């Protein structure tokens, strides 16, 4: 189920047996998304693509378009968890402001669905998946493709950035579960 257009995605059935994790790399011109499911044998790609808000140079119209597209995406995918790239320092102040506005739209839309909303810095996702928070976007894309059993990374890099967020959440959750089980077992032993 991969598509760049959320309107063309099939809706995930309400009784889907797997937890759906949606990663989002926000932007007001290009917004990457990637959804995975946590199957018993590991993560699987569910959907990936980009949202390209309309509205030209008019920021409020682009934000409204982003909200509509995000709502459609959330409605069709029904994620239990939405992981949004957190804010980071940018050289271009205007660009940082636009990304912040896009993040606000996405965070609000995700919160309204009742999904768990997490925010990860790009370096956190890279450190979790690769062991190096300064890895390049291309290295990250290659690891994402490998983890999902894809012949090549999805394009553009906004998509693999979004998928890296979802995969990092899944991996961190598995590690936390293993630690919790290990700790509870050690408490039970004399």
N, CA, C and O atoms as a DFTB+ gen file, in Angstrom:
760 C
 N C O
     1  1       0.845      -1.171       0.000
     2  2       0.000       0.000       0.000
     3  2       0.893       1.238       0.000
     4  3       0.977       1.922       1.019
     5  1       1.548       1.538      -1.089
     6  2       2.353       2.745      -1.143
     7  2       1.765       3.700      -2.160
     8  3       1.385       3.302      -3.261
     9  1       1.696       4.959      -1.781
    10  2       1.161       5.976      -2.664
    11  2       1.574       7.339      -2.146
    12  3       1.648       7.551      -0.936
    13  1       1.841       8.252      -3.044
    14  2       2.146       9.614      -2.621
    15  2       0.877      10.387      -2.312
    16  3       0.927      11.384      -1.591
    17  1      -0.229       9.964      -2.827
    18  2      -1.485      10.689      -2.655
    19  2      -2.340       9.984      -1.609
    20  3      -2.835       8.885      -1.860
    21  1      -2.524      10.601      -0.428
    22  2      -3.328       9.955       0.614
    23  2      -4.739       9.612       0.162
    24  3      -5.335       8.662       0.671
    25  1      -5.287      10.373      -0.790
    26  2      -6.640      10.103      -1.268
    27  2      -6.711       8.777      -2.011
    28  3      -7.787       8.191      -2.126
    29  1      -5.577       8.294      -2.518
    30  2      -5.552       7.030      -3.251
    31  2      -5.208       5.831      -2.370
    32  3      -5.255       4.691      -2.830
    33  1      -4.864       6.080      -1.115
    34  2      -4.558       4.977      -0.201
    35  2      -5.836       4.257       0.195
    36  3      -6.875       4.881       0.416
    37  1      -5.748       2.956       0.281
    38  2      -6.873       2.196       0.819
    39  2      -6.897       2.408       2.323
    40  3      -5.847       2.564       2.947
    41  1      -8.075       2.414       2.901
    42  2      -8.169       2.558       4.345
    43  2      -7.751       1.264       5.017
    44  3      -8.074       0.171       4.554
    45  1      -7.024       1.408       6.120
    46  2      -6.625       0.258       6.916
    47  2      -7.863      -0.225       7.657
    48  3      -8.579       0.579       8.253
    49  1      -8.124      -1.528       7.627
    50  2      -9.302      -2.040       8.343
    51  2      -9.207      -1.744       9.845
    52  3      -8.119      -1.747      10.421
    53  1     -10.346      -1.492      10.457
    54  2     -10.384      -1.184      11.884
    55  2      -9.846      -2.331      12.725
    56  3      -9.365      -2.106      13.836
    57  1      -9.918      -3.558      12.215
    58  2      -9.456      -4.712      12.983
    59  2      -8.039      -5.145      12.596
    60  3      -7.681      -6.309      12.777
    61  1      -7.249      -4.242      12.076
    62  2      -5.861      -4.551      11.710
    63  2      -5.141      -5.112      12.940
    64  3      -5.157      -4.480      13.996
    65  1      -4.510      -6.287      12.823
    66  2      -3.909      -6.931      13.993
    67  2      -2.577      -6.318      14.432
    68  3      -2.075      -6.638      15.510
    69  1      -2.011      -5.451      13.616
    70  2      -0.700      -4.891      13.931
    71  2      -0.793      -3.424      14.306
    72  3      -1.672      -2.699      13.840
    73  1       0.129      -3.001      15.154
    74  2       0.227      -1.598      15.497
    75  2       0.806      -0.843      14.297
    76  3       1.813      -1.254      13.719
    77  1       0.168       0.246      13.939
    78  2       0.641       1.066      12.827
    79  2       1.372       2.274      13.404
    80  3       0.848       2.992      14.256
    81  1       2.586       2.478      12.920
    82  2       3.414       3.605      13.346
    83  2       3.659       4.470      12.122
    84  3       4.171       3.996      11.108
    85  1       3.294       5.732      12.221
    86  2       3.442       6.681      11.126
    87  2       4.512       7.700      11.476
    88  3       4.417       8.377      12.500
    89  1       5.529       7.815      10.632
    90  2       6.545       8.841      10.790
    91  2       6.254       9.973       9.819
    92  3       5.827       9.736       8.689
    93  1       6.487      11.203      10.263
    94  2       6.247      12.363       9.405
    95  2       7.422      13.328       9.492
    96  3       7.834      13.743      10.576
    97  1       7.955      13.675       8.312
    98  2       9.018      14.671       8.168
    99  2       8.350      15.936       7.651
   100  3       8.098      16.048       6.451
   101  1       8.052      16.909       8.545
   102  2       7.210      18.043       8.163
   103  2       7.869      19.042       7.218
   104  3       9.087      19.222       7.212
   105  1       7.032      19.676       6.432
   106  2       7.438      20.756       5.546
   107  2       6.196      21.367       4.938
   108  3       5.162      20.707       4.841
   109  1       6.284      22.629       4.524
   110  2       5.114      23.265       3.918
   111  2       5.128      23.146       2.404
   112  3       4.138      23.472       1.750
   113  1       6.226      22.690       1.844
   114  2       6.282      22.459       0.391
   115  2       6.278      20.958       0.092
   116  3       5.568      20.494      -0.800
   117  1       7.081      20.209       0.853
   118  2       7.124      18.748       0.740
   119  2       7.141      18.189       2.150
   120  3       7.975      18.568       2.973
   121  1       6.219      17.290       2.417
   122  2       6.103      16.668       3.735
   123  2       6.166      15.150       3.526
   124  3       5.250      14.563       2.949
   125  1       7.229      14.529       3.989
   126  2       7.366      13.084       3.824
   127  2       6.605      12.321       4.888
   128  3       6.505      12.753       6.037
   129  1       6.066      11.167       4.484
   130  2       5.422      10.292       5.462
   131  2       5.805       8.850       5.170
   132  3       6.084       8.482       4.029
   133  1       5.812       8.050       6.216
   134  2       6.094       6.629       6.073
   135  2       5.439       5.873       7.205
   136  3       5.648       6.190       8.376
   137  1       4.647       4.874       6.860
   138  2       3.944       4.068       7.857
   139  2       4.449       2.641       7.810
   140  3       4.642       2.063       6.740
   141  1       4.657       2.089       8.986
   142  2       5.058       0.691       9.103
   143  2       4.077      -0.016      10.029
   144  3       3.368       0.616      10.812
   145  1       4.054      -1.325       9.921
   146  2       3.322      -2.137      10.882
   147  2       4.350      -2.981      11.612
   148  3       5.373      -3.373      11.050
   149  1       4.063      -3.249      12.859
   150  2       4.924      -4.091      13.660
   151  2       4.377      -5.512      13.623
   152  3       3.577      -5.907      14.471
   153  1       4.819      -6.270      12.630
   154  2       4.413      -7.667      12.512
   155  2       5.292      -8.524      13.429
   156  3       6.317      -8.058      13.927
   157  1       4.891      -9.763      13.644
   158  2       5.647     -10.657      14.524
   159  2       7.078     -10.867      14.033
   160  3       7.996     -11.048      14.833
   161  1       7.260     -10.842      12.719
   162  2       8.604     -11.080      12.176
   163  2       9.369      -9.783      11.909
   164  3      10.400      -9.805      11.238
   165  1       8.882      -8.662      12.421
   166  2       9.585      -7.394      12.273
   167  2       8.767      -6.372      11.518
   168  3       7.644      -6.646      11.095
   169  1       9.338      -5.188      11.351
   170  2       8.591      -4.109      10.704
   171  2       8.378      -4.353       9.219
   172  3       9.234      -4.912       8.534
   173  1       7.224      -3.923       8.740
   174  2       6.892      -4.009       7.313
   175  2       6.376      -2.656       6.844
   176  3       5.694      -1.947       7.584
   177  1       6.712      -2.309       5.607
   178  2       6.234      -1.070       5.018
   179  2       4.747      -1.180       4.734
   180  3       4.290      -2.148       4.125
   181  1       4.001      -0.189       5.177
   182  2       2.569      -0.131       4.893
   183  2       2.288       0.908       3.811
   184  3       1.595       0.622       2.835
   185  1       2.824       2.103       3.984
   186  2       2.585       3.184       3.023
   187  2       3.690       4.219       3.165
   188  3       4.238       4.416       4.250
   189  1       4.005       4.869       2.066
   190  2       5.029       5.912       2.103
   191  2       4.817       6.854       0.932
   192  3       4.348       6.450      -0.132
   193  1       5.163       8.095       1.138
   194  2       5.037       9.067       0.068
   195  2       5.252      10.467       0.587
   196  3       5.826      10.667       1.658
   197  1       4.788      11.432      -0.176
   198  2       4.913      12.830       0.217
   199  2       3.581      13.540       0.061
   200  3       2.768      13.208      -0.802
   201  1       3.386      14.511       0.909
   202  2       2.279      15.438       0.772
   203  2       2.880      16.707       0.178
   204  3       3.915      17.184       0.643
   205  1       2.240      17.246      -0.837
   206  2       2.706      18.486      -1.467
   207  2       1.572      19.506      -1.375
   208  3       0.731      19.606      -2.268
   209  1       1.571      20.265      -0.264
   210  2       0.491      21.231      -0.065
   211  2       0.381      22.228      -1.218
   212  3       1.383      22.667      -1.782
   213  1      -0.847      22.566      -1.546
   214  2      -1.106      23.553      -2.597
   215  2      -1.297      24.917      -1.952
   216  3      -1.437      25.018      -0.733
   217  1      -1.303      25.943      -2.750
   218  2      -1.529      27.284      -2.233
   219  2      -0.469      28.267      -2.667
   220  3      -0.518      29.447      -2.321
   221  1       0.504      27.764      -3.441
   222  2       1.538      28.660      -3.956
   223  2       2.320      29.340      -2.865
   224  3       2.796      28.689      -1.935
   225  1       2.457      30.643      -2.970
   226  2       3.263      31.412      -2.023
   227  2       2.487      31.785      -0.760
   228  3       3.076      32.270       0.206
   229  1       1.193      31.566      -0.761
   230  2       0.349      31.950       0.359
   231  2       0.447      30.900       1.473
   232  3      -0.141      29.823       1.374
   233  1       1.199      31.229       2.534
   234  2       1.467      30.274       3.613
   235  2       0.183      29.765       4.269
   236  3       0.060      28.554       4.458
   237  1      -0.778      30.617       4.627
   238  2      -1.999      30.079       5.247
   239  2      -2.716      29.055       4.363
   240  3      -3.240      28.065       4.874
   241  1      -2.747      29.279       3.050
   242  2      -3.387      28.308       2.156
   243  2      -2.599      27.000       2.106
   244  3      -3.194      25.924       2.061
   245  1      -1.262      27.082       2.114
   246  2      -0.447      25.856       2.131
   247  2      -0.668      25.087       3.429
   248  3      -0.762      23.860       3.417
   249  1      -0.752      25.803       4.545
   250  2      -0.990      25.139       5.833
   251  2      -2.372      24.488       5.874
   252  3      -2.528      23.393       6.413
   253  1      -3.369      25.160       5.306
   254  2      -4.718      24.571       5.239
   255  2      -4.698      23.313       4.381
   256  3      -5.319      22.311       4.734
   257  1      -3.995      23.360       3.270
   258  2      -3.873      22.197       2.392
   259  2      -3.143      21.059       3.118
   260  3      -3.536      19.896       3.022
   261  1      -2.084      21.409       3.838
   262  2      -1.346      20.395       4.601
   263  2      -2.254      19.755       5.643
   264  3      -2.196      18.543       5.850
   265  1      -3.081      20.543       6.293
   266  2      -3.998      19.996       7.296
   267  2      -4.993      19.028       6.667
   268  3      -5.243      17.950       7.205
   269  1      -5.563      19.419       5.516
   270  2      -6.515      18.534       4.819
   271  2      -5.851      17.210       4.447
   272  3      -6.404      16.138       4.691
   273  1      -4.665      17.294       3.858
   274  2      -3.960      16.083       3.421
   275  2      -3.542      15.223       4.612
   276  3      -3.617      13.996       4.548
   277  1      -3.109      15.853       5.686
   278  2      -2.725      15.115       6.892
   279  2      -3.935      14.413       7.496
   280  3      -3.844      13.256       7.907
   281  1      -5.058      15.105       7.549
   282  2      -6.288      14.486       8.062
   283  2      -6.670      13.261       7.237
   284  3      -7.036      12.226       7.793
   285  1      -6.586      13.376       5.910
   286  2      -6.893      12.226       5.037
   287  2      -5.949      11.063       5.308
   288  3      -6.373       9.910       5.394
   289  1      -4.680      11.376       5.440
   290  2      -3.674      10.347       5.696
   291  2      -3.961       9.635       7.021
   292  3      -3.951       8.406       7.088
   293  1      -4.211      10.405       8.055
   294  2      -4.490       9.821       9.372
   295  2      -5.778       9.006       9.363
   296  3      -5.853       7.956      10.001
   297  1      -6.776       9.477       8.655
   298  2      -8.052       8.767       8.565
   299  2      -7.881       7.411       7.878
   300  3      -8.468       6.419       8.309
   301  1      -7.096       7.369       6.834
   302  2      -6.928       6.125       6.085
   303  2      -5.982       5.135       6.762
   304  3      -6.211       3.926       6.713
   305  1      -4.923       5.639       7.392
   306  2      -3.931       4.736       7.977
   307  2      -4.242       4.319       9.413
   308  3      -3.793       3.262       9.856
   309  1      -4.990       5.120      10.135
   310  2      -5.358       4.822      11.524
   311  2      -4.161       4.449      12.397
   312  3      -4.173       3.398      13.038
   313  1      -3.128       5.293      12.431
   314  2      -1.952       4.933      13.235
   315  2      -2.233       4.989      14.728
   316  3      -3.006       5.820      15.205
   317  1      -1.591       4.091      15.448
   318  2      -1.655       4.122      16.910
   319  2      -0.616       5.106      17.444
   320  3      -0.777       5.691      18.514
   321  1       0.465       5.270      16.656
   322  2       1.561       6.163      17.038
   323  2       1.916       7.027      15.837
   324  3       2.004       6.540      14.710
   325  1       2.119       8.320      16.092
   326  2       2.603       9.241      15.065
   327  2       3.889       9.859      15.602
   328  3       3.898      10.478      16.666
   329  1       4.972       9.683      14.853
   330  2       6.277      10.228      15.248
   331  2       6.616      11.362      14.285
   332  3       6.741      11.157      13.077
   333  1       6.762      12.557      14.845
   334  2       7.018      13.750      14.048
   335  2       8.440      14.227      14.318
   336  3       8.893      14.274      15.462
   337  1       9.130      14.580      13.238
   338  2      10.483      15.117      13.421
   339  2      10.400      16.385      14.252
   340  3       9.605      17.278      13.959
   341  1      11.224      16.461      15.290
   342  2      11.197      17.635      16.160
   343  2      11.964      18.789      15.536
   344  3      12.716      18.623      14.576
   345  1      11.752      19.949      16.107
   346  2      12.401      21.155      15.604
   347  2      13.908      21.060      15.800
   348  3      14.395      20.428      16.737
   349  1      14.619      21.693      14.906
   350  2      16.068      21.747      15.022
   351  2      16.531      23.116      14.561
   352  3      15.801      23.837      13.881
   353  1      17.750      23.463      14.938
   354  2      18.291      24.772      14.553
   355  2      18.561      24.786      13.051
   356  3      19.130      23.844      12.500
   357  1      18.150      25.852      12.411
   358  2      18.360      25.980      10.972
   359  2      19.076      27.290      10.691
   360  3      18.926      28.270      11.421
   361  1      19.849      27.288       9.627
   362  2      20.569      28.500       9.233
   363  2      19.586      29.546       8.731
   364  3      19.740      30.730       9.030
   365  1      18.584      29.129       7.977
   366  2      17.607      30.033       7.402
   367  2      16.415      30.168       8.360
   368  3      15.656      29.218       8.552
   369  1      16.261      31.342       8.951
   370  2      15.206      31.569       9.940
   371  2      13.820      31.387       9.318
   372  3      12.947      30.782       9.938
   373  1      13.606      31.898       8.110
   374  2      12.302      31.755       7.448
   375  2      11.954      30.288       7.241
   376  3      10.813      29.878       7.452
   377  1      12.935      29.507       6.829
   378  2      12.720      28.075       6.614
   379  2      12.359      27.387       7.931
   380  3      11.468      26.539       7.976
   381  1      13.065      27.765       9.003
   382  2      12.783      27.177      10.319
   383  2      11.358      27.524      10.772
   384  3      10.657      26.682      11.335
   385  1      10.942      28.761      10.524
   386  2       9.582      29.159      10.882
   387  2       8.543      28.357      10.105
   388  3       7.556      27.907      10.687
   389  1       8.742      28.173       8.816
   390  2       7.799      27.409       7.988
   391  2       7.716      25.970       8.480
   392  3       6.624      25.410       8.581
   393  1       8.857      25.372       8.787
   394  2       8.850      23.987       9.280
   395  2       8.107      23.924      10.613
   396  3       7.349      22.987      10.863
   397  1       8.327      24.921      11.464
   398  2       7.625      24.967      12.752
   399  2       6.119      25.066      12.573
   400  3       5.354      24.439      13.306
   401  1       5.702      25.859      11.594
   402  2       4.266      25.973      11.319
   403  2       3.703      24.634      10.829
   404  3       2.617      24.223      11.239
   405  1       4.435      23.972       9.965
   406  2       3.991      22.656       9.468
   407  2       3.926      21.653      10.616
   408  3       2.984      20.866      10.708
   409  1       4.927      21.683      11.485
   410  2       4.927      20.775      12.642
   411  2       3.677      21.000      13.497
   412  3       3.040      20.043      13.937
   413  1       3.332      22.266      13.728
   414  2       2.152      22.576      14.544
   415  2       0.886      22.007      13.944
   416  3       0.053      21.445      14.655
   417  1       0.738      22.148      12.649
   418  2      -0.441      21.602      11.953
   419  2      -0.492      20.088      12.131
   420  3      -1.538      19.528      12.459
   421  1       0.638      19.434      11.913
   422  2       0.695      17.964      11.973
   423  2       0.493      17.465      13.401
   424  3      -0.240      16.501      13.622
   425  1       1.136      18.113      14.369
   426  2       0.969      17.699      15.764
   427  2      -0.485      17.820      16.205
   428  3      -1.009      16.928      16.872
   429  1      -1.134      18.914      15.837
   430  2      -2.540      19.103      16.211
   431  2      -3.431      18.057      15.554
   432  3      -4.299      17.478      16.208
   433  1      -3.221      17.814      14.267
   434  2      -4.043      16.825      13.550
   435  2      -3.865      15.439      14.162
   436  3      -4.843      14.719      14.365
   437  1      -2.628      15.066      14.457
   438  2      -2.358      13.743      15.037
   439  2      -2.973      13.620      16.428
   440  3      -3.564      12.591      16.756
   441  1      -2.839      14.657      17.241
   442  2      -3.388      14.614      18.596
   443  2      -4.903      14.466      18.583
   444  3      -5.470      13.792      19.442
   445  1      -5.558      15.092      17.614
   446  2      -7.022      15.003      17.538
   447  2      -7.513      13.594      17.223
   448  3      -8.665      13.272      17.514
   449  1      -6.676      12.751      16.641
   450  2      -7.099      11.382      16.334
   451  2      -7.040      10.470      17.557
   452  3      -7.617       9.383      17.556
   453  1      -6.344      10.916      18.598
   454  2      -6.165      10.074      19.776
   455  2      -4.923       9.207      19.703
   456  3      -4.659       8.426      20.617
   457  1      -4.157       9.334      18.631
   458  2      -2.921       8.563      18.505
   459  2      -1.896       9.071      19.521
   460  3      -1.931      10.228      19.939
   461  1      -1.009       8.197      19.895
   462  2       0.132       8.614      20.707
   463  2       1.038       9.441      19.803
   464  3       1.360       9.004      18.698
   465  1       1.452      10.617      20.243
   466  2       2.290      11.488      19.429
   467  2       3.656      11.614      20.085
   468  3       3.769      12.004      21.247
   469  1       4.686      11.282      19.327
   470  2       6.069      11.380      19.785
   471  2       6.815      12.343      18.882
   472  3       6.431      12.555      17.731
   473  1       7.882      12.923      19.409
   474  2       8.720      13.821      18.621
   475  2      10.173      13.399      18.796
   476  3      10.676      13.309      19.916
   477  1      10.838      13.142      17.680
   478  2      12.250      12.750      17.701
   479  2      13.049      13.711      16.840
   480  3      12.612      14.122      15.765
   481  1      14.218      14.056      17.328
   482  2      15.158      14.805      16.508
   483  2      15.730      13.850      15.458
   484  3      15.821      12.649      15.712
   485  1      16.114      14.358      14.288
   486  2      16.706      13.482      13.275
   487  2      17.894      12.687      13.811
   488  3      18.069      11.519      13.463
   489  1      18.710      13.316      14.660
   490  2      19.885      12.630      15.205
   491  2      19.498      11.441      16.090
   492  3      20.225      10.449      16.141
   493  1      18.368      11.531      16.781
   494  2      17.904      10.428      17.632
   495  2      17.539       9.222      16.765
   496  3      17.903       8.089      17.080
   497  1      16.817       9.475      15.672
   498  2      16.451       8.372      14.771
   499  2      17.702       7.739      14.169
   500  3      17.814       6.514      14.119
   501  1      18.632       8.556      13.717
   502  2      19.872       8.036      13.113
   503  2      20.685       7.244      14.134
   504  3      21.205       6.173      13.818
   505  1      20.797       7.761      15.346
   506  2      21.548       7.069      16.403
   507  2      20.893       5.725      16.722
   508  3      21.588       4.726      16.910
   509  1      19.573       5.696      16.784
   510  2      18.851       4.461      17.094
   511  2      19.053       3.406      16.008
   512  3      19.298       2.238      16.311
   513  1      18.949       3.815      14.751
   514  2      19.003       2.860      13.645
   515  2      20.419       2.517      13.189
   516  3      20.697       1.377      12.816
   517  1      21.308       3.500      13.219
   518  2      22.635       3.322      12.628
   519  2      23.735       3.321      13.679
   520  3      24.812       2.766      13.463
   521  1      23.456       3.951      14.823
   522  2      24.489       4.068      15.843
   523  2      25.297       5.343      15.695
   524  3      26.267       5.557      16.423
   525  1      24.896       6.197      14.748
   526  2      25.613       7.439      14.486
   527  2      24.583       8.540      14.219
   528  3      23.930       8.544      13.176
   529  1      24.442       9.463      15.158
   530  2      23.479      10.539      15.019
   531  2      23.811      11.529      13.914
   532  3      22.973      12.345      13.530
   533  1      25.040      11.454      13.401
   534  2      25.466      12.354      12.325
   535  2      25.502      11.666      10.971
   536  3      26.094      12.193      10.029
   537  1      24.888      10.509      10.857
   538  2      24.883       9.783       9.577
   539  2      24.226      10.648       8.507
   540  3      23.374      11.485       8.805
   541  1      24.628      10.436       7.276
   542  2      24.058      11.205       6.164
   543  2      22.648      10.708       5.853
   544  3      22.251       9.611       6.245
   545  1      21.913      11.543       5.144
   546  2      20.567      11.156       4.705
   547  2      20.637       9.909       3.816
   548  3      19.753       9.054       3.876
   549  1      21.676       9.807       3.000
   550  2      21.828       8.654       2.102
   551  2      22.104       7.371       2.891
   552  3      21.583       6.309       2.551
   553  1      22.925       7.469       3.947
   554  2      23.172       6.299       4.803
   555  2      21.871       5.872       5.484
   556  3      21.558       4.684       5.570
   557  1      21.134       6.846       5.955
   558  2      19.860       6.556       6.610
   559  2      18.901       5.878       5.639
   560  3      18.232       4.906       5.993
   561  1      18.836       6.391       4.420
   562  2      17.946       5.815       3.402
   563  2      18.319       4.365       3.127
   564  3      17.437       3.517       2.996
   565  1      19.614       4.068       3.038
   566  2      20.072       2.696       2.776
   567  2      19.684       1.760       3.921
   568  3      19.252       0.633       3.679
   569  1      19.833       2.217       5.155
   570  2      19.465       1.388       6.317
   571  2      17.961       1.149       6.358
   572  3      17.509       0.038       6.636
   573  1      17.191       2.195       6.080
   574  2      15.725       2.063       6.057
   575  2      15.316       1.011       5.030
   576  3      14.499       0.138       5.322
   577  1      15.883       1.094       3.832
   578  2      15.558       0.117       2.777
   579  2      15.914      -1.286       3.239
   580  3      15.135      -2.218       3.040
   581  1      17.073      -1.449       3.848
   582  2      17.519      -2.764       4.320
   583  2      16.587      -3.304       5.398
   584  3      16.196      -4.471       5.351
   585  1      16.228      -2.469       6.366
   586  2      15.365      -2.912       7.467
   587  2      13.980      -3.333       6.979
   588  3      13.342      -4.204       7.570
   589  1      13.523      -2.706       5.896
   590  2      12.190      -3.012       5.377
   591  2      12.222      -4.007       4.219
   592  3      11.185      -4.311       3.630
   593  1      13.415      -4.515       3.892
   594  2      13.536      -5.506       2.823
   595  2      13.228      -4.946       1.443
   596  3      12.712      -5.659       0.583
   597  1      13.541      -3.675       1.227
   598  2      13.279      -3.040      -0.065
   599  2      14.527      -3.101      -0.942
   600  3      15.647      -2.998      -0.443
   601  1      14.332      -3.268      -2.235
   602  2      15.453      -3.327      -3.167
   603  2      16.221      -2.012      -3.196
   604  3      17.447      -2.007      -3.308
   605  1      15.508      -0.909      -3.096
   606  2      16.150       0.399      -3.025
   607  2      15.327       1.329      -2.150
   608  3      14.135       1.105      -1.940
   609  1      15.970       2.380      -1.636
   610  2      15.244       3.295      -0.760
   611  2      14.135       4.040      -1.491
   612  3      14.287       4.395      -2.660
   613  1      13.021       4.278      -0.807
   614  2      11.976       5.113      -1.390
   615  2      12.507       6.530      -1.616
   616  3      13.418       6.980      -0.920
   617  1      11.939       7.212      -2.575
   618  2      12.350       8.593      -2.842
   619  2      11.143       9.498      -2.715
   620  3      10.012       9.043      -2.887
   621  1      11.355      10.753      -2.420
   622  2      12.598      11.444      -2.120
   623  2      13.075      11.145      -0.698
   624  3      12.453      10.361       0.020
   625  1      14.178      11.771      -0.297
   626  2      14.737      11.513       1.026
   627  2      13.794      11.909       2.158
   628  3      13.941      11.422       3.279
   629  1      12.837      12.775       1.885
   630  2      11.830      13.126       2.909
   631  2      11.068      11.869       3.350
   632  3      10.665      11.756       4.507
   633  1      10.878      10.936       2.424
   634  2      10.158       9.696       2.737
   635  2      10.995       8.806       3.646
   636  3      10.488       8.283       4.639
   637  1      12.281       8.627       3.313
   638  2      13.118       7.772       4.162
   639  2      13.369       8.433       5.514
   640  3      13.534       7.739       6.518
   641  1      13.401       9.759       5.553
   642  2      13.508      10.440       6.852
   643  2      12.283      10.106       7.710
   644  3      12.421       9.818       8.899
   645  1      11.106      10.143       7.123
   646  2       9.873       9.821       7.850
   647  2       9.871       8.357       8.295
   648  3       9.511       8.050       9.431
   649  1      10.271       7.464       7.401
   650  2      10.326       6.041       7.761
   651  2      11.350       5.789       8.871
   652  3      11.142       4.916       9.715
   653  1      12.442       6.537       8.879
   654  2      13.449       6.355       9.932
   655  2      12.863       6.715      11.298
   656  3      13.215       6.098      12.303
   657  1      11.982       7.699      11.342
   658  2      11.322       8.065      12.598
   659  2      10.436       6.922      13.091
   660  3      10.473       6.567      14.269
   661  1       9.645       6.353      12.194
   662  2       8.755       5.243      12.560
   663  2       9.565       4.024      13.007
   664  3       9.233       3.388      14.007
   665  1      10.621       3.702      12.269
   666  2      11.467       2.547      12.616
   667  2      12.195       2.764      13.939
   668  3      12.349       1.830      14.726
   669  1      12.643       3.994      14.184
   670  2      13.322       4.291      15.447
   671  2      12.364       4.107      16.625
   672  3      12.749       3.559      17.658
   673  1      11.118       4.564      16.474
   674  2      10.143       4.366      17.540
   675  2       9.946       2.874      17.793
   676  3       9.946       2.432      18.942
   677  1       9.779       2.107      16.733
   678  2       9.558       0.664      16.875
   679  2      10.742       0.004      17.577
   680  3      10.553      -0.816      18.476
   681  1      11.944       0.353      17.178
   682  2      13.131      -0.255      17.765
   683  2      13.286       0.144      19.235
   684  3      13.610      -0.695      20.075
   685  1      13.061       1.396      19.539
   686  2      13.164       1.849      20.926
   687  2      12.094       1.192      21.793
   688  3      12.352       0.879      22.956
   689  1      10.902       0.978      21.249
   690  2       9.823       0.314      21.987
   691  2      10.177      -1.141      22.272
   692  3       9.960      -1.633      23.379
   693  1      10.729      -1.832      21.259
   694  2      11.146      -3.231      21.470
   695  2      12.213      -3.323      22.548
   696  3      12.164      -4.206      23.404
   697  1      13.179      -2.410      22.507
   698  2      14.248      -2.413      23.508
   699  2      13.682      -2.154      24.900
   700  3      14.063      -2.826      25.858
   701  1      12.784      -1.195      25.019
   702  2      12.163      -0.892      26.313
   703  2      11.372      -2.091      26.832
   704  3      11.417      -2.387      28.026
   705  1      10.645      -2.786      25.947
   706  2       9.887      -3.977      26.346
   707  2      10.821      -5.077      26.848
   708  3      10.550      -5.708      27.870
   709  1      11.919      -5.304      26.127
   710  2      12.883      -6.319      26.545
   711  2      13.495      -5.983      27.897
   712  3      13.650      -6.864      28.743
   713  1      13.839      -4.731      28.106
   714  2      14.404      -4.318      29.392
   715  2      13.387      -4.488      30.511
   716  3      13.736      -4.941      31.601
   717  1      12.146      -4.132      30.256
   718  2      11.102      -4.270      31.277
   719  2      10.900      -5.733      31.653
   720  3      10.786      -6.071      32.831
   721  1      10.856      -6.604      30.630
   722  2      10.695      -8.041      30.916
   723  2      11.886      -8.589      31.677
   724  3      11.721      -9.389      32.599
   725  1      13.071      -8.171      31.305
   726  2      14.293      -8.623      31.964
   727  2      14.321      -8.172      33.419
   728  3      14.702      -8.935      34.306
   729  1      13.917      -6.936      33.654
   730  2      13.896      -6.392      35.008
   731  2      12.862      -7.103      35.863
   732  3      13.127      -7.413      37.025
   733  1      11.674      -7.369      35.300
   734  2      10.636      -8.040      36.093
   735  2      11.016      -9.483      36.386
   736  3      10.673      -9.997      37.451
   737  1      11.712     -10.150      35.476
   738  2      12.165     -11.528      35.723
   739  2      13.207     -11.545      36.824
   740  3      13.185     -12.436      37.674
   741  1      14.121     -10.582      36.833
   742  2      15.171     -10.574      37.844
   743  2      14.600     -10.271      39.222
   744  3      15.154     -10.720      40.226
   745  1      13.506      -9.520      39.294
   746  2      12.855      -9.228      40.574
   747  2      12.170     -10.467      41.133
   748  3      12.071     -10.629      42.349
   749  1      11.696     -11.342      40.251
   750  2      10.981     -12.537      40.691
   751  2      11.924     -13.622      41.197
   752  3      11.521     -14.484      41.977
   753  1      13.157     -13.581      40.762
   754  2      14.123     -14.614      41.176
   755  2      14.718     -14.243      42.521
   756  3      15.014     -13.077      42.786
   757  1      14.894     -15.284      43.397
   758  2      15.452     -15.011      44.735
   759  2      16.916     -14.630      44.687
   760  3      17.521     -14.373      45.728
